[in-house]
Amino acid sequence: MITLLATAWLTVGQLPVAVRPLAGCYAHAAPGLSAAAFGQVFAGYQALFSEAGDFNEMRLDRADLGGCVTHESGGGVLIGLEAIRSAGPDSLFGVDVDSIVIRVKHALGFFRTELGPGEVLVQAGLVPDPWIASVERRYDLRALSPLLAERGLFFDASDLGASASYSALEGRIAASAAYGNGEGRNQIEQNTGKNLTLVLSGSPLVLDLPGGRLDVTLHAAFRDGSIGVGSARNHRLAGALTVVHPRARAGAEIAHARGYRGRGEIDALGFGAWLSGTILDPWLGVAGRLDVLDANTAGAGTAKLTSTVGVFGDLVSQTDAATPFRLRLHLAWQHTTHGAAAPPLPGAAGAIDDDRLSVVLEALAFAAMDTAPKE
């Protein structure tokens, strides 16, 4: 067994271990064929406290399993699976009441090659959304909360279509374009229109500091698209700032939707900010998030505010970019408030403020193997 992570980092920089599966699969360091496998689990306990009553449950928030085969020419295939509850958020029953079922998250062929001073990556199939991939690549709190762009339903994690990206200067400059159905990974195409998404990323500031390199990156995205049988508009503008250091990460994101949740006449706006850092490596770190989601900017009092604070500890230090394993325990407190005109929650008469205490175990492993014959 060998690792391909070192080569993957030549173009993606100092990134959290939580995004290494895709980065490692795209690398092609070994002669002949290289195979890789990865898995990730977020499991834990959550207690909810609200005026409507208290509730607690054991949760499986994420379970991903995938693998890839890459040829030395730069071509390869990647398949990723995820486990989800079969019933939707507004449904009472799914498969066998509400069982956990497996679905495809990514299924694609790709080709990566050098072009001029940088590299080109072309993908086709069920491909990652370029905006989620660009920002989440530098985000390290996925076990506590997805990016607001994903959790707020501004973007889906993947879609059927094709994408192309170009990166140069060791990943400091990158541009991506994706052309897809626009319905996301949980729905077939429902109209003849397609979604075009353009993403630009650039790192205007890179500094060598004690403990490692500091990387400041700006991101911007534009989407022109439609959704549903009525071809409702589904346009997006988004921007983000991310700061990455081996011992600390911070960022902010903003997303504006013209057409939201299948309703073309609705505009929505979301803002999120986060900060995490290791105080005593690897045993103690702190994290925080602030999210504001306004699901209808035309109305007053429709926004939802969510604040999260927590601590975490690692079994193995994550400051080394070659570490292929993570076992992290999170303890977090989350408070959510709703505006007076916020829409009701599923199963409730209205929007109710609440507090949540969460304990989450995050585990990830990545392994790669060179299948070329030995001399």
NUPA-65716 format. One record per residue (C-alpha): residue number from 0; residue in one letter; y, x, z. Coordinates in Angstrom, 3 decimals, padded with zeros to 6 digits. Each point is the difference from the previous one (the first is absolute). Example, Ala and Ser with C-alpha at 12.3 -4.5 7.8 and 13.67 -1.06 7.14 Angstrom:
BEGIN
VOBA seq type        Y        X        Z
VOBA   0    a -004.500  012.300  007.800
VOBA   1    s  003.440  001.370 -000.660
This chain:
BEGIN
VOBA seq type        Y        X        Z
VOBA   0    m  000.000  000.000  000.000
VOBA   1    i  003.467  001.265 -000.865
VOBA   2    t  003.446 -001.530  000.196
VOBA   3    l  002.396 -000.684 -002.853
VOBA   4    l  002.903 -000.774  002.282
VOBA   5    a  001.805  003.333 -000.416
VOBA   6    t  000.408 -000.537 -003.741
VOBA   7    a  001.029 -003.634  000.519
VOBA   8    w  002.855  001.135  002.229
VOBA   9    l  001.533  002.191 -002.718
VOBA  10    t  001.657 -003.093 -001.437
VOBA  11    v  000.155 -002.422  002.941
VOBA  12    g  001.321  002.297  002.729
VOBA  13    q -000.417 -000.464  003.732
VOBA  14    l -001.412 -003.501  000.081
VOBA  15    p -001.719 -001.919  002.786
VOBA  16    v -003.779 -000.002  000.034
VOBA  17    a -000.014 -003.777 -000.456
VOBA  18    v  000.798  000.360 -003.717
VOBA  19    r -002.198  002.965 -000.851
VOBA  20    p -002.875 -001.950 -001.613
VOBA  21    l  001.922 -000.748 -003.215
VOBA  22    a  001.778  003.350 -000.047
VOBA  23    g -003.273  001.854  000.471
VOBA  24    c -001.756 -001.995 -002.701
VOBA  25    y  002.705  000.733 -002.552
VOBA  26    a -000.393  003.746  000.571
VOBA  27    h -002.412  001.930 -002.207
VOBA  28    a -000.481  003.402  001.554
VOBA  29    a -003.651  000.683 -000.739
VOBA  30    p -001.802  000.722 -003.284
VOBA  31    g -002.238 -002.689 -001.429
VOBA  32    l -000.120 -003.231  001.993
VOBA  33    s  001.355 -000.571  003.500
VOBA  34    a -000.891 -003.009  002.123
VOBA  35    a  001.869 -001.281  003.030
VOBA  36    a -000.346 -002.794  002.536
VOBA  37    f  002.405 -001.454  002.543
VOBA  38    g  000.038 -002.660  002.673
VOBA  39    q  002.611 -001.492  002.299
VOBA  40    v -000.143 -002.485  002.894
VOBA  41    f  002.690 -001.665  002.149
VOBA  42    a -001.654 -001.907  002.849
VOBA  43    g  001.280 -001.134  003.355
VOBA  44    y  001.186 -002.643  002.429
VOBA  45    q  003.113 -002.181 -000.049
VOBA  46    a  001.481 -002.267  002.674
VOBA  47    l  002.679 -002.531 -001.014
VOBA  48    f  002.509 -001.566  002.398
VOBA  49    s  002.223 -002.927 -001.026
VOBA  50    e  001.457 -003.285  001.257
VOBA  51    a -002.799 -001.851 -001.811
VOBA  52    g -002.641  001.851  002.030
VOBA  53    d -001.733  003.334  000.284
VOBA  54    f -002.824  001.251 -002.153
VOBA  55    n -002.059  003.160 -000.391
VOBA  56    e -002.529  001.232 -002.532
VOBA  57    m -001.946  002.946 -001.311
VOBA  58    r  001.158  000.955 -003.504
VOBA  59    l -001.111  001.923 -003.059
VOBA  60    d  003.262  000.530 -001.852
VOBA  61    r -001.285  002.411 -002.621
VOBA  62    a -003.339  001.317 -001.223
VOBA  63    d  000.113  002.008 -003.229
VOBA  64    l -002.799  001.891 -001.722
VOBA  65    g  000.237  001.767 -003.323
VOBA  66    g -000.931  002.904 -002.170
VOBA  67    c  000.774  001.766 -003.219
VOBA  68    v -001.447  002.383 -002.552
VOBA  69    t  002.348  002.471 -001.698
VOBA  70    h -000.643  002.322 -002.943
VOBA  71    e  001.659  003.389 -000.343
VOBA  72    s  001.805 -001.304 -003.099
VOBA  73    g  002.081 -002.242  002.287
VOBA  74    g -001.772 -003.291 -000.731
VOBA  75    g -001.727 -002.087  002.599
VOBA  76    v -000.873 -003.382  001.437
VOBA  77    l  000.934 -001.412  003.425
VOBA  78    i -001.264 -003.100  001.778
VOBA  79    g  001.281 -001.203  003.364
VOBA  80    l -001.277 -002.980  002.012
VOBA  81    e  001.620 -001.822  002.901
VOBA  82    a -001.140 -002.573  002.551
VOBA  83    i  002.060 -003.160  000.525
VOBA  84    r -000.365 -003.402  001.632
VOBA  85    s -001.165 -002.508 -002.609
VOBA  86    a  002.467 -002.730  001.021
VOBA  87    g  003.649  000.391 -000.935
VOBA  88    p  002.843 -000.231  002.554
VOBA  89    d  000.527 -003.707 -000.769
VOBA  90    s -003.708 -000.878 -000.264
VOBA  91    l -002.420 -001.271  002.628
VOBA  92    f -003.241  001.058 -001.699
VOBA  93    g -001.163  002.762 -002.303
VOBA  94    v -003.393  001.432 -000.856
VOBA  95    d -002.545 -001.059  002.649
VOBA  96    v  002.840 -001.385  002.184
VOBA  97    d  002.202  003.138  000.071
VOBA  98    s -002.257  002.999 -000.464
VOBA  99    i  001.143  003.529 -000.692
VOBA 100    v -000.668  000.637 -003.686
VOBA 101    i  000.305  003.038 -002.256
VOBA 102    r  002.347  000.046 -002.981
VOBA 103    v  001.211  002.633 -002.453
VOBA 104    k  003.318  001.622  000.886
VOBA 105    h  000.085  002.706 -002.698
VOBA 106    a -002.216  000.427 -003.057
VOBA 107    l  001.400  002.293 -002.640
VOBA 108    g -000.498  002.802 -002.427
VOBA 109    f  002.563  002.786  000.033
VOBA 110    f  001.009  003.156 -001.820
VOBA 111    r  002.182  002.743  001.401
VOBA 112    t  001.364  002.948 -001.972
VOBA 113    e  002.821  002.522  000.010
VOBA 114    l  002.981 -000.732 -002.223
VOBA 115    g  002.934  002.393 -000.095
VOBA 116    p  001.134  000.873  003.538
VOBA 117    g -001.929 -002.873  001.581
VOBA 118    e -003.045 -002.270 -000.151
VOBA 119    v -000.786 -003.353 -001.584
VOBA 120    l -002.320 -002.561  001.611
VOBA 121    v -001.179 -002.991 -002.046
VOBA 122    q -002.026 -002.851  001.570
VOBA 123    a -001.506 -003.252 -001.268
VOBA 124    g -001.859 -002.784  001.789
VOBA 125    l  000.794 -001.371  003.441
VOBA 126    v  002.689  002.593  000.668
VOBA 127    p  002.152  000.715  003.090
VOBA 128    d  003.459 -001.523  000.018
VOBA 129    p  002.370  002.917 -000.708
VOBA 130    w  002.581 -001.070  002.592
VOBA 131    i -002.495 -000.441  002.855
VOBA 132    a -001.695  003.277 -000.987
VOBA 133    s  003.283  001.918 -000.165
VOBA 134    v  001.314 -001.020  003.433
VOBA 135    e -003.312 -000.351  001.876
VOBA 136    r -000.867  003.551 -001.047
VOBA 137    r  002.610  001.124  002.536
VOBA 138    y -000.617 -002.721  002.589
VOBA 139    d -002.221  000.629  003.007
VOBA 140    l -000.072 -003.278  001.946
VOBA 141    r -002.199 -002.139 -002.245
VOBA 142    a -002.354 -000.735  002.911
VOBA 143    l  002.845 -001.702  001.896
VOBA 144    s  001.597 -001.759 -002.951
VOBA 145    p  000.027  000.089 -003.796
VOBA 146    l  003.260  000.805 -001.721
VOBA 147    l  002.332 -002.993  000.002
VOBA 148    a -000.188  000.031 -003.798
VOBA 149    e -003.722 -000.827  000.305
VOBA 150    r -000.089 -002.055  003.196
VOBA 151    g  002.987 -002.056 -001.149
VOBA 152    l -001.727 -000.756 -003.342
VOBA 153    f  002.618  001.732 -002.135
VOBA 154    f -002.712  002.185 -001.584
VOBA 155    d -003.803 -000.081 -000.052
VOBA 156    a -002.058  003.140  000.595
VOBA 157    s -001.654 -000.100 -003.457
VOBA 158    d -000.071 -001.962 -003.249
VOBA 159    l -001.949 -000.143 -003.245
VOBA 160    g  001.736  002.089 -002.644
VOBA 161    a  000.884  003.582 -000.812
VOBA 162    s  002.419  002.574  001.358
VOBA 163    a  001.339  003.439 -000.847
VOBA 164    s  001.838  002.461  002.208
VOBA 165    y  001.559  003.431 -000.379
VOBA 166    s  000.757  002.423  002.835
VOBA 167    a  001.622  003.420 -000.069
VOBA 168    l  001.254  002.723  002.354
VOBA 169    e -003.054 -000.383  002.259
VOBA 170    g  000.557 -003.731  000.277
VOBA 171    r  003.715  000.165  000.842
VOBA 172    i  000.797 -002.130 -003.056
VOBA 173    a -002.212 -002.875 -001.128
VOBA 174    a  000.245 -003.005 -002.314
VOBA 175    s -002.526 -002.828 -000.404
VOBA 176    a -000.371 -003.058 -002.203
VOBA 177    a -002.567 -002.790  000.369
VOBA 178    y -000.777 -002.920 -002.308
VOBA 179    g -002.225 -002.708  001.431
VOBA 180    n -000.806 -003.666  000.436
VOBA 181    g  002.352 -000.407  002.956
VOBA 182    e -002.380 -002.233  001.972
VOBA 183    g -001.280  002.790  002.255
VOBA 184    r -003.564  000.757  000.941
VOBA 185    n -000.820 -003.475  001.317
VOBA 186    q  000.754 -002.104 -003.096
VOBA 187    i -000.757 -000.029 -003.729
VOBA 188    e  002.828 -000.079 -002.555
VOBA 189    q  001.607 -003.447 -000.068
VOBA 190    n  002.617  000.362 -002.757
VOBA 191    t  000.581  002.043 -003.129
VOBA 192    g  002.738  002.132  001.558
VOBA 193    k -000.661  003.441  001.456
VOBA 194    n  001.736  001.984  002.742
VOBA 195    l  001.738  003.292 -000.724
VOBA 196    t  000.672  002.201  003.039
VOBA 197    l  002.024  003.225 -000.100
VOBA 198    v  000.165  002.405  002.946
VOBA 199    l  002.006  003.216  000.453
VOBA 200    s -000.351  002.454  002.891
VOBA 201    g  001.853  003.211  000.691
VOBA 202    s  000.272  002.474  002.875
VOBA 203    p  003.594  001.284  000.100
VOBA 204    l -000.591  001.872  003.251
VOBA 205    v -002.935  002.254  000.910
VOBA 206    l  000.380  002.348  002.960
VOBA 207    d -002.319  002.494  001.677
VOBA 208    l  000.294 -000.769  003.707
VOBA 209    p -001.928  001.112  003.097
VOBA 210    g -003.368 -001.707 -000.124
VOBA 211    g  000.030 -000.631 -003.748
VOBA 212    r  001.948 -001.315 -002.947
VOBA 213    l  002.460 -002.905  000.193
VOBA 214    d -000.051 -002.194 -003.114
VOBA 215    v  002.673 -002.681 -000.567
VOBA 216    t -000.784 -002.358 -002.903
VOBA 217    l  001.858 -002.880 -001.639
VOBA 218    h -001.904 -002.801 -001.765
VOBA 219    a  001.152 -002.820 -002.279
VOBA 220    a -001.874 -002.780 -001.807
VOBA 221    f  000.696 -002.753 -002.509
VOBA 222    r -002.388 -002.759 -001.060
VOBA 223    d  000.339 -002.604 -002.729
VOBA 224    g -002.746 -002.588  000.130
VOBA 225    s -001.307 -003.512  000.427
VOBA 226    i -002.678 -001.684  002.064
VOBA 227    g -002.044 -003.211 -000.029
VOBA 228    v -000.757 -002.613 -002.632
VOBA 229    g  003.681 -000.915 -000.204
VOBA 230    s  001.056  003.605 -000.710
VOBA 231    a  002.314  000.019  003.021
VOBA 232    r  002.241  003.034  000.037
VOBA 233    n -001.294  002.836  002.164
VOBA 234    h  002.645  002.731 -000.136
VOBA 235    r  000.414  002.810  002.511
VOBA 236    l  002.485  002.701  000.981
VOBA 237    a -001.006  002.456  002.706
VOBA 238    g  001.161  003.239  001.550
VOBA 239    a -001.236  002.304  002.734
VOBA 240    l  000.757  003.233  001.825
VOBA 241    t -002.851  002.013  001.524
VOBA 242    v  000.073  003.111  002.181
VOBA 243    v -003.234  001.956  000.500
VOBA 244    h -000.754  002.913  002.339
VOBA 245    p -003.427  001.000  001.379
VOBA 246    r  001.096 -001.141  003.468
VOBA 247    a  002.267 -002.958 -000.816
VOBA 248    r  000.628 -002.636 -002.670
VOBA 249    a  002.741 -002.554 -000.528
VOBA 250    g  001.077 -002.389 -002.695
VOBA 251    a  001.711 -003.189 -001.059
VOBA 252    e -000.728 -002.494 -002.769
VOBA 253    i  001.821 -002.944 -001.526
VOBA 254    a -001.344 -002.539 -002.496
VOBA 255    h  001.706 -002.880 -001.790
VOBA 256    a -001.940 -002.732 -001.780
VOBA 257    r  001.278 -002.403 -002.640
VOBA 258    g -002.866 -002.436  000.119
VOBA 259    y -002.153  000.090  003.132
VOBA 260    r -003.523 -001.224  000.792
VOBA 261    g -000.296 -001.817 -003.302
VOBA 262    r  003.373 -001.751  000.204
VOBA 263    g  002.368  001.307 -002.657
VOBA 264    e  003.113 -001.609  001.516
VOBA 265    i -000.356  001.834  003.332
VOBA 266    d  001.589  003.387  000.767
VOBA 267    a -001.369  002.068  002.898
VOBA 268    l  001.092  003.202  001.696
VOBA 269    g -001.904  002.385  002.240
VOBA 270    f  000.918  003.138  001.934
VOBA 271    g -002.243  002.323  001.972
VOBA 272    a  000.494  003.268  001.889
VOBA 273    w -002.444  002.206  001.863
VOBA 274    l -000.252  003.187  002.040
VOBA 275    s -003.013  001.891  001.317
VOBA 276    g -000.473  003.423  001.525
VOBA 277    t -002.428  002.167  001.913
VOBA 278    i  001.222  001.030  003.444
VOBA 279    l -003.092  001.770  001.314
VOBA 280    d -002.264  000.896 -002.910
VOBA 281    p -002.483 -001.564 -000.436
VOBA 282    w -000.214 -002.166  003.088
VOBA 283    l  003.299 -001.864  000.117
VOBA 284    g  002.341 -001.430 -002.600
VOBA 285    v  002.550 -002.803 -000.137
VOBA 286    a  000.699 -002.560 -002.715
VOBA 287    g  002.376 -002.845 -000.734
VOBA 288    r  000.770 -002.511 -002.761
VOBA 289    l  002.746 -002.547 -000.632
VOBA 290    d -000.464 -002.664 -002.701
VOBA 291    v  002.279 -002.790 -001.183
VOBA 292    l -001.310 -002.552 -002.495
VOBA 293    d  002.184 -002.772 -001.418
VOBA 294    a -002.244 -002.243 -002.089
VOBA 295    n  002.930 -002.003 -001.419
VOBA 296    t  003.372  001.732 -000.176
VOBA 297    a  001.710 -003.247 -001.077
VOBA 298    g -000.535 -001.534  003.436
VOBA 299    a  001.350  000.897  003.421
VOBA 300    g -002.269  000.911  002.904
VOBA 301    t -003.098  000.624 -002.137
VOBA 302    a -000.576  003.657  000.939
VOBA 303    k -002.845  001.388  002.100
VOBA 304    l  000.514  003.138  002.108
VOBA 305    t -002.977  002.089  001.129
VOBA 306    s  000.290  003.070  002.224
VOBA 307    t -002.940  002.261  000.874
VOBA 308    v -000.264  002.903  002.441
VOBA 309    g -003.099  001.975  000.863
VOBA 310    v -001.754  003.215  000.857
VOBA 311    f -002.992  001.666 -001.623
VOBA 312    g -002.394  002.872  000.515
VOBA 313    d -002.245  001.966 -002.362
VOBA 314    l -003.376  001.560  000.591
VOBA 315    v  000.790  002.649 -002.636
VOBA 316    s  003.459  001.382 -000.802
VOBA 317    q  001.513 -001.438 -003.190
VOBA 318    t  002.572  002.765 -000.543
VOBA 319    d -002.427  001.939 -002.215
VOBA 320    a  000.094 -001.423 -003.556
VOBA 321    a -003.662  000.985 -000.539
VOBA 322    t -001.360 -002.202  002.803
VOBA 323    p -002.393 -002.488 -001.695
VOBA 324    f -000.532 -002.185  003.076
VOBA 325    r  002.073 -002.202  002.278
VOBA 326    l -000.893 -001.823  003.201
VOBA 327    r  003.177 -001.482  001.494
VOBA 328    l  000.504 -002.545  002.780
VOBA 329    h  003.162 -002.156 -000.065
VOBA 330    l  001.498 -002.060  002.830
VOBA 331    a  002.915 -002.175 -001.132
VOBA 332    w  002.237 -002.864  001.099
VOBA 333    q  001.521 -002.280 -002.641
VOBA 334    h  002.681 -002.660  000.400
VOBA 335    t  000.811 -002.570 -002.729
VOBA 336    t  002.957 -002.377 -000.069
VOBA 337    h  000.718 -002.698 -002.600
VOBA 338    g  003.256 -001.480 -001.155
VOBA 339    a  000.734 -003.627  000.775
VOBA 340    a -000.853 -001.042 -003.577
VOBA 341    a -003.010  002.266 -000.470
VOBA 342    p -003.022 -001.743 -001.604
VOBA 343    p -002.821 -001.092  002.347
VOBA 344    l -003.047  002.143  000.544
VOBA 345    p -003.435 -001.193 -001.221
VOBA 346    g -001.452 -002.366  002.598
VOBA 347    a  003.261 -000.332  001.954
VOBA 348    a  002.774 -002.585 -000.013
VOBA 349    g  002.656  002.684 -000.405
VOBA 350    a  000.764  003.683  000.184
VOBA 351    i -000.750  001.355  003.480
VOBA 352    d  001.169  003.317  001.429
VOBA 353    d -002.843  002.110  001.315
VOBA 354    d -001.059  003.330  001.481
VOBA 355    r -003.149  001.904 -000.893
VOBA 356    l -001.828  002.809  001.754
VOBA 357    s -002.303  001.957 -002.326
VOBA 358    v -002.566  002.732  000.467
VOBA 359    v -001.129  001.402 -003.356
VOBA 360    l -002.550  002.679 -000.791
VOBA 361    e  000.737  001.666 -003.359
VOBA 362    a -002.766  002.060 -001.593
VOBA 363    l -000.049  001.698 -003.391
VOBA 364    a -002.233  002.580 -001.634
VOBA 365    f  000.110  001.640 -003.424
VOBA 366    a -002.635  002.292 -001.501
VOBA 367    a -000.353  001.562 -003.445
VOBA 368    m -002.944  001.756 -001.605
VOBA 369    d -000.209  002.357 -002.964
VOBA 370    t -002.958 -001.046 -002.169
VOBA 371    a  000.231  002.928 -002.429
VOBA 372    p -003.107  002.252 -000.078
VOBA 373    k  000.267  003.218  001.968
VOBA 374    e -000.435  003.354 -001.716
